[in-house]
Amino acid sequence: MYFQQGKTQCQSAAKASLSERSGRRIDKGEITVGQNNDRHWRTREDPLETHWKTIICPLLEDNPALTPVTIHEYLCDNYPEQYNTKSLRTLQRRIKQWRLTHGPEKEVIFRQEKIIAEMGISDFTLLKDIVITICGVIFEHRLYHYRLVYSGWCFVKVIHGGESFAALSAGLQDAFWKCGGVPAEHRTESLSAAYNNHSEQKQFTMQYESLSQHYGFRPTRNNLGVSHENGAIESPHGHLKRRMRQAILLRGSHDFESLDAYQSFINDIVVKLNRQHKARIDEEKKQLNPLPKHRTHDYSELSVAVTSSSTITVKRVLFSFDR
């Protein structure tokens, strides 16, 4: 229209928001206004056409974990006359598309819904890169870590020993009484202290089932091998240990005069962690189930035989008694 009004080709194209070249093609009838002009042809030769089906796809099918860079290096080593750095980006795009349509299925992870007063989760963790000493002697231990999933309220107890029922029971009960209430559900990993992992069925140990009945919580565990289900405690493990490292650096020493002093050191860190979520913690505490009238036992009962030399063996440890 502008061209017919006496405007130049360049002026007419500019007023119509077109390039001058597109204006000429419209005049020649090569394209029409409003036509879908998406390009559907290649502007250069496909650099992967020779080996895509014969080499690249078989490599991906046999080893889906291979990266585009690794495959590109393989092609450059074996066919240096055909491949160079310019073909890498094309290969990356093509492999990305291949994985979407032919690659292995990805695990679907659903975000954990955080319901107030619904779940508490606990686990044991080791300080693999933090050395703690008591009166100069290396202290071999682990930490029992409990956390309310909704508010993030946490409790940490030093455990001198293994992941026994006594450690689980003492830590969990201390956490309940410190918090002032019990969530509807308590979740752990497949701890032998709570579950009979040798059974083909998911069975609780009698002691852990008795503990759950006393406090009125529903015991659950994560599915074996599905680590992300324990994310509500695994990630806080890392936060806790980073806090401990920093506090030890600021303190200037990793040696403590007693176990109580070390526990007090950890308690101070936990207080600061809980302070960050005070509003949600106060909200959740109001809706937790009430505590029972008293604690239940946090020890294990065993029946063992006493030898003629007045010794007993408990969990492969020999104890002797004076007559």
HELIX and SHEET records of a PDB file:
HELIX    1   1 GLN A    9  LYS A   15  1                                   7    
HELIX    2   2 GLU A   20  LYS A   28  1                                   9    
HELIX    3   3 TRP A   52  ILE A   56  3                                   5    
HELIX    4   4 CYS A   57  ASP A   62  1                                   6    
HELIX    5   5 PRO A   68  ASN A   78  1                                  11    
HELIX    6   6 THR A   85  SER A   87  5                                   3    
HELIX    7   7 LEU A   88  HIS A  102  1                                  15    
HELIX    8   8 PHE A  165  CYS A  179  1                                  15    
HELIX    9   9 MET A  206  TYR A  215  1                                  10    
HELIX   10  10 SER A  227  ASN A  230  5                                   4    
HELIX   11  11 GLY A  231  ARG A  251  1                                  21    
HELIX   12  12 LEU A  259  ARG A  275  1                                  17    
HELIX   13  13 LYS A  278  LYS A  285  1                                   8    
SHEET    1   A 5 CYS A 154  ILE A 159  0                                        
SHEET    2   A 5 ARG A 142  LEU A 148 -1                                        
SHEET    3   A 5 MET A 119  THR A 125 -1                                        
SHEET    4   A 5 GLU A 185  THR A 188  1                                        
SHEET    5   A 5 ARG A 218  ARG A 221  1                                        
SHEET    1   B 3 VAL A 137  ILE A 138  0                                        
SHEET    2   B 3 THR A 133  ILE A 134 -1                                        
SHEET    3   B 3 ASP A 255  PHE A 256  1                                        
SHEET    1   C 2 THR A 311  VAL A 314  0                                        
SHEET    2   C 2 VAL A 317  SER A 320 -1                                        
END                                                                             
